[in-house]
Amino acid sequence: MENTNRHIFSLHGITGMLIATLLLISILVGLTWWGIIAQQSVADKPYKIENPEQIQKISKGNAALKTVKE
């Protein structure tokens, strides 16, 4: 039986590998860009602590003491 259906430039060959590689690289670039934009937007908005005397060592209520400077 002879295999006559082999194509080097089909989706299962070089073309498919290039499409998959470009897709993965574009996803990587997109997520990196999204992360950089998110970091820049948070870095521009520092927060201050309203009452530093009320901070406890282990408490979830400490999050209510901070406010974002605008």
HTML snippet that shows the backbone in 3Dmol.js (N, CA, C, O; Angstrom):
<script src="https://3Dmol.org/build/3Dmol-min.js"></script>
<div id="view" style="width:600px;height:400px;position:relative"></div>
<script>
const pdb = `
ATOM      1  N   MET A   1       0.834  -1.166   0.000  1.00  0.00           N
ATOM      2  CA  MET A   1       0.000   0.000   0.000  1.00  0.00           C
ATOM      3  C   MET A   1       0.886   1.239   0.000  1.00  0.00           C
ATOM      4  O   MET A   1       1.812   1.362   0.802  1.00  0.00           O
ATOM      5  N   GLU A   2       0.594   2.121  -0.884  1.00  0.00           N
ATOM      6  CA  GLU A   2       1.425   3.294  -1.072  1.00  0.00           C
ATOM      7  C   GLU A   2       0.753   4.525  -0.463  1.00  0.00           C
ATOM      8  O   GLU A   2      -0.446   4.740  -0.638  1.00  0.00           O
ATOM      9  N   ASN A   3       1.532   5.319   0.246  1.00  0.00           N
ATOM     10  CA  ASN A   3       0.995   6.520   0.886  1.00  0.00           C
ATOM     11  C   ASN A   3       1.148   7.685  -0.078  1.00  0.00           C
ATOM     12  O   ASN A   3       2.228   8.262  -0.202  1.00  0.00           O
ATOM     13  N   THR A   4       0.072   8.023  -0.753  1.00  0.00           N
ATOM     14  CA  THR A   4       0.125   9.112  -1.731  1.00  0.00           C
ATOM     15  C   THR A   4      -0.528  10.382  -1.196  1.00  0.00           C
ATOM     16  O   THR A   4      -0.622  11.374  -1.919  1.00  0.00           O
ATOM     17  N   ASN A   5      -0.971  10.370   0.031  1.00  0.00           N
ATOM     18  CA  ASN A   5      -1.663  11.532   0.594  1.00  0.00           C
ATOM     19  C   ASN A   5      -0.758  12.390   1.467  1.00  0.00           C
ATOM     20  O   ASN A   5      -1.255  13.198   2.251  1.00  0.00           O
ATOM     21  N   ARG A   6       0.554  12.235   1.350  1.00  0.00           N
ATOM     22  CA  ARG A   6       1.470  13.042   2.157  1.00  0.00           C
ATOM     23  C   ARG A   6       1.666  14.400   1.494  1.00  0.00           C
ATOM     24  O   ARG A   6       1.982  14.497   0.309  1.00  0.00           O
ATOM     25  N   HIS A   7       1.470  15.443   2.294  1.00  0.00           N
ATOM     26  CA  HIS A   7       1.682  16.804   1.802  1.00  0.00           C
ATOM     27  C   HIS A   7       2.511  17.542   2.845  1.00  0.00           C
ATOM     28  O   HIS A   7       2.118  17.635   4.008  1.00  0.00           O
ATOM     29  N   ILE A   8       3.649  18.063   2.427  1.00  0.00           N
ATOM     30  CA  ILE A   8       4.530  18.727   3.385  1.00  0.00           C
ATOM     31  C   ILE A   8       3.983  20.086   3.783  1.00  0.00           C
ATOM     32  O   ILE A   8       4.294  20.565   4.873  1.00  0.00           O
ATOM     33  N   PHE A   9       3.172  20.732   2.936  1.00  0.00           N
ATOM     34  CA  PHE A   9       2.630  22.049   3.249  1.00  0.00           C
ATOM     35  C   PHE A   9       1.146  21.987   3.624  1.00  0.00           C
ATOM     36  O   PHE A   9       0.432  22.972   3.437  1.00  0.00           O
ATOM     37  N   SER A  10       0.675  20.878   4.139  1.00  0.00           N
ATOM     38  CA  SER A  10      -0.708  20.775   4.592  1.00  0.00           C
ATOM     39  C   SER A  10      -0.797  21.253   6.041  1.00  0.00           C
ATOM     40  O   SER A  10       0.213  21.632   6.633  1.00  0.00           O
ATOM     41  N   LEU A  11      -1.986  21.237   6.603  1.00  0.00           N
ATOM     42  CA  LEU A  11      -2.160  21.674   7.990  1.00  0.00           C
ATOM     43  C   LEU A  11      -1.472  20.738   8.979  1.00  0.00           C
ATOM     44  O   LEU A  11      -1.228  21.120  10.124  1.00  0.00           O
ATOM     45  N   HIS A  12      -1.163  19.538   8.556  1.00  0.00           N
ATOM     46  CA  HIS A  12      -0.481  18.594   9.435  1.00  0.00           C
ATOM     47  C   HIS A  12       1.032  18.672   9.272  1.00  0.00           C
ATOM     48  O   HIS A  12       1.764  17.938   9.936  1.00  0.00           O
ATOM     49  N   GLY A  13       1.506  19.551   8.401  1.00  0.00           N
ATOM     50  CA  GLY A  13       2.939  19.648   8.137  1.00  0.00           C
ATOM     51  C   GLY A  13       3.510  20.970   8.612  1.00  0.00           C
ATOM     52  O   GLY A  13       3.229  21.425   9.720  1.00  0.00           O
ATOM     53  N   ILE A  14       4.316  21.578   7.756  1.00  0.00           N
ATOM     54  CA  ILE A  14       5.015  22.813   8.096  1.00  0.00           C
ATOM     55  C   ILE A  14       4.028  23.958   8.331  1.00  0.00           C
ATOM     56  O   ILE A  14       4.213  24.752   9.253  1.00  0.00           O
ATOM     57  N   THR A  15       3.004  24.046   7.525  1.00  0.00           N
ATOM     58  CA  THR A  15       2.029  25.131   7.665  1.00  0.00           C
ATOM     59  C   THR A  15       1.317  25.057   9.008  1.00  0.00           C
ATOM     60  O   THR A  15       1.141  26.082   9.667  1.00  0.00           O
ATOM     61  N   GLY A  16       0.915  23.893   9.417  1.00  0.00           N
ATOM     62  CA  GLY A  16       0.256  23.719  10.711  1.00  0.00           C
ATOM     63  C   GLY A  16       1.171  24.071  11.865  1.00  0.00           C
ATOM     64  O   GLY A  16       0.740  24.675  12.847  1.00  0.00           O
ATOM     65  N   MET A  17       2.448  23.689  11.747  1.00  0.00           N
ATOM     66  CA  MET A  17       3.417  24.014  12.794  1.00  0.00           C
ATOM     67  C   MET A  17       3.603  25.519  12.882  1.00  0.00           C
ATOM     68  O   MET A  17       3.665  26.062  13.986  1.00  0.00           O
ATOM     69  N   LEU A  18       3.694  26.211  11.746  1.00  0.00           N
ATOM     70  CA  LEU A  18       3.857  27.662  11.747  1.00  0.00           C
ATOM     71  C   LEU A  18       2.622  28.374  12.300  1.00  0.00           C
ATOM     72  O   LEU A  18       2.747  29.355  13.034  1.00  0.00           O
ATOM     73  N   ILE A  19       1.446  27.890  11.954  1.00  0.00           N
ATOM     74  CA  ILE A  19       0.213  28.481  12.482  1.00  0.00           C
ATOM     75  C   ILE A  19       0.155  28.312  13.997  1.00  0.00           C
ATOM     76  O   ILE A  19      -0.184  29.261  14.704  1.00  0.00           O
ATOM     77  N   ALA A  20       0.474  27.136  14.506  1.00  0.00           N
ATOM     78  CA  ALA A  20       0.458  26.897  15.948  1.00  0.00           C
ATOM     79  C   ALA A  20       1.501  27.758  16.663  1.00  0.00           C
ATOM     80  O   ALA A  20       1.230  28.299  17.735  1.00  0.00           O
ATOM     81  N   THR A  21       2.683  27.885  16.077  1.00  0.00           N
ATOM     82  CA  THR A  21       3.738  28.694  16.681  1.00  0.00           C
ATOM     83  C   THR A  21       3.343  30.162  16.716  1.00  0.00           C
ATOM     84  O   THR A  21       3.517  30.822  17.741  1.00  0.00           O
ATOM     85  N   LEU A  22       2.815  30.685  15.614  1.00  0.00           N
ATOM     86  CA  LEU A  22       2.381  32.079  15.578  1.00  0.00           C
ATOM     87  C   LEU A  22       1.230  32.336  16.543  1.00  0.00           C
ATOM     88  O   LEU A  22       1.161  33.397  17.163  1.00  0.00           O
ATOM     89  N   LEU A  23       0.332  31.372  16.670  1.00  0.00           N
ATOM     90  CA  LEU A  23      -0.777  31.516  17.610  1.00  0.00           C
ATOM     91  C   LEU A  23      -0.267  31.583  19.044  1.00  0.00           C
ATOM     92  O   LEU A  23      -0.715  32.427  19.821  1.00  0.00           O
ATOM     93  N   LEU A  24       0.657  30.709  19.402  1.00  0.00           N
ATOM     94  CA  LEU A  24       1.203  30.713  20.761  1.00  0.00           C
ATOM     95  C   LEU A  24       1.998  31.986  21.043  1.00  0.00           C
ATOM     96  O   LEU A  24       1.914  32.533  22.142  1.00  0.00           O
ATOM     97  N   ILE A  25       2.763  32.458  20.072  1.00  0.00           N
ATOM     98  CA  ILE A  25       3.538  33.689  20.261  1.00  0.00           C
ATOM     99  C   ILE A  25       2.598  34.891  20.388  1.00  0.00           C
ATOM    100  O   ILE A  25       2.848  35.782  21.199  1.00  0.00           O
ATOM    101  N   SER A  26       1.531  34.926  19.603  1.00  0.00           N
ATOM    102  CA  SER A  26       0.592  36.047  19.700  1.00  0.00           C
ATOM    103  C   SER A  26      -0.146  36.031  21.039  1.00  0.00           C
ATOM    104  O   SER A  26      -0.414  37.094  21.599  1.00  0.00           O
ATOM    105  N   ILE A  27      -0.476  34.862  21.559  1.00  0.00           N
ATOM    106  CA  ILE A  27      -1.093  34.770  22.886  1.00  0.00           C
ATOM    107  C   ILE A  27      -0.111  35.262  23.941  1.00  0.00           C
ATOM    108  O   ILE A  27      -0.505  35.991  24.851  1.00  0.00           O
ATOM    109  N   LEU A  28       1.146  34.883  23.838  1.00  0.00           N
ATOM    110  CA  LEU A  28       2.169  35.322  24.783  1.00  0.00           C
ATOM    111  C   LEU A  28       2.330  36.840  24.748  1.00  0.00           C
ATOM    112  O   LEU A  28       2.402  37.479  25.798  1.00  0.00           O
ATOM    113  N   VAL A  29       2.385  37.418  23.559  1.00  0.00           N
ATOM    114  CA  VAL A  29       2.532  38.864  23.426  1.00  0.00           C
ATOM    115  C   VAL A  29       1.299  39.573  23.994  1.00  0.00           C
ATOM    116  O   VAL A  29       1.429  40.582  24.687  1.00  0.00           O
ATOM    117  N   GLY A  30       0.124  39.059  23.707  1.00  0.00           N
ATOM    118  CA  GLY A  30      -1.110  39.670  24.208  1.00  0.00           C
ATOM    119  C   GLY A  30      -1.192  39.655  25.728  1.00  0.00           C
ATOM    120  O   GLY A  30      -1.536  40.667  26.338  1.00  0.00           O
ATOM    121  N   LEU A  31      -0.882  38.524  26.343  1.00  0.00           N
ATOM    122  CA  LEU A  31      -0.933  38.429  27.802  1.00  0.00           C
ATOM    123  C   LEU A  31       0.146  39.287  28.458  1.00  0.00           C
ATOM    124  O   LEU A  31      -0.083  39.868  29.519  1.00  0.00           O
ATOM    125  N   THR A  32       1.315  39.368  27.834  1.00  0.00           N
ATOM    126  CA  THR A  32       2.379  40.221  28.366  1.00  0.00           C
ATOM    127  C   THR A  32       1.965  41.684  28.308  1.00  0.00           C
ATOM    128  O   THR A  32       2.153  42.424  29.274  1.00  0.00           O
ATOM    129  N   TRP A  33       1.402  42.101  27.183  1.00  0.00           N
ATOM    130  CA  TRP A  33       0.952  43.484  27.031  1.00  0.00           C
ATOM    131  C   TRP A  33      -0.148  43.799  28.045  1.00  0.00           C
ATOM    132  O   TRP A  33      -0.143  44.872  28.648  1.00  0.00           O
ATOM    133  N   TRP A  34      -1.083  42.880  28.235  1.00  0.00           N
ATOM    134  CA  TRP A  34      -2.175  43.052  29.189  1.00  0.00           C
ATOM    135  C   TRP A  34      -1.621  43.190  30.613  1.00  0.00           C
ATOM    136  O   TRP A  34      -2.115  44.006  31.391  1.00  0.00           O
ATOM    137  N   GLY A  35      -0.608  42.405  30.951  1.00  0.00           N
ATOM    138  CA  GLY A  35       0.018  42.482  32.268  1.00  0.00           C
ATOM    139  C   GLY A  35       0.741  43.796  32.480  1.00  0.00           C
ATOM    140  O   GLY A  35       0.671  44.369  33.568  1.00  0.00           O
ATOM    141  N   ILE A  36       1.437  44.288  31.462  1.00  0.00           N
ATOM    142  CA  ILE A  36       2.148  45.561  31.572  1.00  0.00           C
ATOM    143  C   ILE A  36       1.159  46.705  31.775  1.00  0.00           C
ATOM    144  O   ILE A  36       1.390  47.578  32.612  1.00  0.00           O
ATOM    145  N   ILE A  37       0.069  46.711  31.026  1.00  0.00           N
ATOM    146  CA  ILE A  37      -0.949  47.751  31.164  1.00  0.00           C
ATOM    147  C   ILE A  37      -1.572  47.706  32.558  1.00  0.00           C
ATOM    148  O   ILE A  37      -1.808  48.754  33.160  1.00  0.00           O
ATOM    149  N   ALA A  38      -1.838  46.519  33.072  1.00  0.00           N
ATOM    150  CA  ALA A  38      -2.423  46.388  34.413  1.00  0.00           C
ATOM    151  C   ALA A  38      -1.461  46.898  35.483  1.00  0.00           C
ATOM    152  O   ALA A  38      -1.887  47.569  36.423  1.00  0.00           O
ATOM    153  N   GLN A  39      -0.180  46.590  35.356  1.00  0.00           N
ATOM    154  CA  GLN A  39       0.803  47.061  36.332  1.00  0.00           C
ATOM    155  C   GLN A  39       0.936  48.580  36.287  1.00  0.00           C
ATOM    156  O   GLN A  39       1.058  49.219  37.332  1.00  0.00           O
ATOM    157  N   GLN A  40       0.914  49.159  35.103  1.00  0.00           N
ATOM    158  CA  GLN A  40       1.035  50.609  34.988  1.00  0.00           C
ATOM    159  C   GLN A  40      -0.173  51.324  35.576  1.00  0.00           C
ATOM    160  O   GLN A  40      -0.027  52.380  36.191  1.00  0.00           O
ATOM    161  N   SER A  41      -1.355  50.767  35.395  1.00  0.00           N
ATOM    162  CA  SER A  41      -2.547  51.426  35.934  1.00  0.00           C
ATOM    163  C   SER A  41      -2.583  51.352  37.456  1.00  0.00           C
ATOM    164  O   SER A  41      -3.084  52.275  38.098  1.00  0.00           O
ATOM    165  N   VAL A  42      -2.070  50.286  38.044  1.00  0.00           N
ATOM    166  CA  VAL A  42      -2.045  50.161  39.496  1.00  0.00           C
ATOM    167  C   VAL A  42      -0.918  51.007  40.084  1.00  0.00           C
ATOM    168  O   VAL A  42      -1.071  51.549  41.179  1.00  0.00           O
ATOM    169  N   ALA A  43       0.196  51.131  39.391  1.00  0.00           N
ATOM    170  CA  ALA A  43       1.328  51.905  39.896  1.00  0.00           C
ATOM    171  C   ALA A  43       1.017  53.393  39.958  1.00  0.00           C
ATOM    172  O   ALA A  43       1.629  54.114  40.745  1.00  0.00           O
ATOM    173  N   ASP A  44       0.083  53.865  39.151  1.00  0.00           N
ATOM    174  CA  ASP A  44      -0.283  55.279  39.154  1.00  0.00           C
ATOM    175  C   ASP A  44      -1.241  55.637  40.285  1.00  0.00           C
ATOM    176  O   ASP A  44      -1.512  56.817  40.511  1.00  0.00           O
ATOM    177  N   LYS A  45      -1.759  54.634  41.001  1.00  0.00           N
ATOM    178  CA  LYS A  45      -2.735  54.877  42.056  1.00  0.00           C
ATOM    179  C   LYS A  45      -2.228  54.309  43.381  1.00  0.00           C
ATOM    180  O   LYS A  45      -2.661  53.234  43.795  1.00  0.00           O
ATOM    181  N   PRO A  46      -1.332  55.006  44.040  1.00  0.00           N
ATOM    182  CA  PRO A  46      -0.868  54.505  45.340  1.00  0.00           C
ATOM    183  C   PRO A  46      -1.970  54.663  46.386  1.00  0.00           C
ATOM    184  O   PRO A  46      -2.942  55.387  46.168  1.00  0.00           O
ATOM    185  N   TYR A  47      -1.814  53.995  47.499  1.00  0.00           N
ATOM    186  CA  TYR A  47      -2.807  54.108  48.560  1.00  0.00           C
ATOM    187  C   TYR A  47      -2.133  54.619  49.823  1.00  0.00           C
ATOM    188  O   TYR A  47      -0.918  54.518  49.991  1.00  0.00           O
ATOM    189  N   LYS A  48      -2.950  55.167  50.698  1.00  0.00           N
ATOM    190  CA  LYS A  48      -2.439  55.631  51.991  1.00  0.00           C
ATOM    191  C   LYS A  48      -3.259  54.984  53.095  1.00  0.00           C
ATOM    192  O   LYS A  48      -4.406  54.595  52.877  1.00  0.00           O
ATOM    193  N   ILE A  49      -2.679  54.871  54.260  1.00  0.00           N
ATOM    194  CA  ILE A  49      -3.334  54.252  55.405  1.00  0.00           C
ATOM    195  C   ILE A  49      -3.923  55.366  56.263  1.00  0.00           C
ATOM    196  O   ILE A  49      -3.216  56.288  56.672  1.00  0.00           O
ATOM    197  N   GLU A  50      -5.210  55.272  56.527  1.00  0.00           N
ATOM    198  CA  GLU A  50      -5.913  56.310  57.268  1.00  0.00           C
ATOM    199  C   GLU A  50      -5.465  56.381  58.726  1.00  0.00           C
ATOM    200  O   GLU A  50      -5.046  57.446  59.181  1.00  0.00           O
ATOM    201  N   ASN A  51      -5.540  55.289  59.460  1.00  0.00           N
ATOM    202  CA  ASN A  51      -5.192  55.262  60.883  1.00  0.00           C
ATOM    203  C   ASN A  51      -4.146  54.182  61.127  1.00  0.00           C
ATOM    204  O   ASN A  51      -4.507  53.030  61.368  1.00  0.00           O
ATOM    205  N   PRO A  52      -2.875  54.517  61.071  1.00  0.00           N
ATOM    206  CA  PRO A  52      -1.842  53.489  61.265  1.00  0.00           C
ATOM    207  C   PRO A  52      -1.852  52.874  62.669  1.00  0.00           C
ATOM    208  O   PRO A  52      -1.322  51.781  62.870  1.00  0.00           O
ATOM    209  N   GLU A  53      -2.450  53.569  63.633  1.00  0.00           N
ATOM    210  CA  GLU A  53      -2.480  53.029  64.998  1.00  0.00           C
ATOM    211  C   GLU A  53      -3.413  51.824  65.117  1.00  0.00           C
ATOM    212  O   GLU A  53      -3.252  51.006  66.023  1.00  0.00           O
ATOM    213  N   GLN A  54      -4.381  51.707  64.213  1.00  0.00           N
ATOM    214  CA  GLN A  54      -5.372  50.641  64.298  1.00  0.00           C
ATOM    215  C   GLN A  54      -4.939  49.354  63.591  1.00  0.00           C
ATOM    216  O   GLN A  54      -5.692  48.380  63.598  1.00  0.00           O
ATOM    217  N   ILE A  55      -3.773  49.321  62.995  1.00  0.00           N
ATOM    218  CA  ILE A  55      -3.308  48.131  62.284  1.00  0.00           C
ATOM    219  C   ILE A  55      -2.977  47.041  63.287  1.00  0.00           C
ATOM    220  O   ILE A  55      -2.270  47.275  64.267  1.00  0.00           O
ATOM    221  N   GLN A  56      -3.498  45.842  63.031  1.00  0.00           N
ATOM    222  CA  GLN A  56      -3.222  44.686  63.874  1.00  0.00           C
ATOM    223  C   GLN A  56      -2.325  43.730  63.112  1.00  0.00           C
ATOM    224  O   GLN A  56      -2.241  43.793  61.886  1.00  0.00           O
ATOM    225  N   LYS A  57      -1.653  42.844  63.839  1.00  0.00           N
ATOM    226  CA  LYS A  57      -0.715  41.927  63.178  1.00  0.00           C
ATOM    227  C   LYS A  57      -1.424  40.979  62.230  1.00  0.00           C
ATOM    228  O   LYS A  57      -1.036  40.874  61.066  1.00  0.00           O
ATOM    229  N   ILE A  58      -2.441  40.294  62.692  1.00  0.00           N
ATOM    230  CA  ILE A  58      -3.157  39.335  61.850  1.00  0.00           C
ATOM    231  C   ILE A  58      -4.628  39.722  61.882  1.00  0.00           C
ATOM    232  O   ILE A  58      -5.346  39.399  62.828  1.00  0.00           O
ATOM    233  N   SER A  59      -5.070  40.419  60.836  1.00  0.00           N
ATOM    234  CA  SER A  59      -6.456  40.857  60.796  1.00  0.00           C
ATOM    235  C   SER A  59      -6.867  41.129  59.356  1.00  0.00           C
ATOM    236  O   SER A  59      -6.125  41.748  58.594  1.00  0.00           O
ATOM    237  N   LYS A  60      -8.056  40.659  58.991  1.00  0.00           N
ATOM    238  CA  LYS A  60      -8.584  40.963  57.666  1.00  0.00           C
ATOM    239  C   LYS A  60      -9.158  42.375  57.614  1.00  0.00           C
ATOM    240  O   LYS A  60      -9.401  42.910  56.532  1.00  0.00           O
ATOM    241  N   GLY A  61      -9.372  42.965  58.756  1.00  0.00           N
ATOM    242  CA  GLY A  61      -9.898  44.326  58.815  1.00  0.00           C
ATOM    243  C   GLY A  61      -8.883  45.377  58.421  1.00  0.00           C
ATOM    244  O   GLY A  61      -9.248  46.536  58.219  1.00  0.00           O
ATOM    245  N   ASN A  62      -7.607  45.002  58.304  1.00  0.00           N
ATOM    246  CA  ASN A  62      -6.596  45.966  57.893  1.00  0.00           C
ATOM    247  C   ASN A  62      -6.825  46.500  56.485  1.00  0.00           C
ATOM    248  O   ASN A  62      -6.385  47.605  56.164  1.00  0.00           O
ATOM    249  N   ALA A  63      -7.505  45.733  55.644  1.00  0.00           N
ATOM    250  CA  ALA A  63      -7.761  46.167  54.269  1.00  0.00           C
ATOM    251  C   ALA A  63      -8.708  47.363  54.235  1.00  0.00           C
ATOM    252  O   ALA A  63      -8.674  48.156  53.294  1.00  0.00           O
ATOM    253  N   ALA A  64      -9.551  47.495  55.256  1.00  0.00           N
ATOM    254  CA  ALA A  64     -10.498  48.622  55.284  1.00  0.00           C
ATOM    255  C   ALA A  64      -9.801  49.928  55.668  1.00  0.00           C
ATOM    256  O   ALA A  64     -10.388  50.999  55.510  1.00  0.00           O
ATOM    257  N   LEU A  65      -8.593  49.868  56.158  1.00  0.00           N
ATOM    258  CA  LEU A  65      -7.875  51.072  56.602  1.00  0.00           C
ATOM    259  C   LEU A  65      -7.178  51.814  55.475  1.00  0.00           C
ATOM    260  O   LEU A  65      -6.735  52.946  55.672  1.00  0.00           O
ATOM    261  N   LYS A  66      -7.070  51.209  54.300  1.00  0.00           N
ATOM    262  CA  LYS A  66      -6.361  51.877  53.212  1.00  0.00           C
ATOM    263  C   LYS A  66      -7.342  52.520  52.229  1.00  0.00           C
ATOM    264  O   LYS A  66      -8.433  52.002  51.990  1.00  0.00           O
ATOM    265  N   THR A  67      -6.940  53.636  51.678  1.00  0.00           N
ATOM    266  CA  THR A  67      -7.716  54.314  50.664  1.00  0.00           C
ATOM    267  C   THR A  67      -6.810  54.636  49.487  1.00  0.00           C
ATOM    268  O   THR A  67      -5.614  54.869  49.664  1.00  0.00           O
ATOM    269  N   VAL A  68      -7.373  54.650  48.297  1.00  0.00           N
ATOM    270  CA  VAL A  68      -6.600  54.904  47.083  1.00  0.00           C
ATOM    271  C   VAL A  68      -6.532  56.410  46.850  1.00  0.00           C
ATOM    272  O   VAL A  68      -7.555  57.095  46.859  1.00  0.00           O
ATOM    273  N   LYS A  69      -5.330  56.914  46.642  1.00  0.00           N
ATOM    274  CA  LYS A  69      -5.150  58.328  46.315  1.00  0.00           C
ATOM    275  C   LYS A  69      -5.511  58.541  44.859  1.00  0.00           C
ATOM    276  O   LYS A  69      -5.076  57.779  43.995  1.00  0.00           O
ATOM    277  N   GLU A  70      -6.277  59.536  44.583  1.00  0.00           N
ATOM    278  CA  GLU A  70      -6.656  59.836  43.185  1.00  0.00           C
ATOM    279  C   GLU A  70      -6.007  61.104  42.731  1.00  0.00           C
ATOM    280  O   GLU A  70      -6.202  61.523  41.589  1.00  0.00           O
TER     281      GLU A  70
END
`;
const viewer = $3Dmol.createViewer("view");
viewer.addModel(pdb, "pdb");
viewer.setStyle({}, {cartoon: {color: "spectrum"}});
viewer.zoomTo();
viewer.render();
</script>
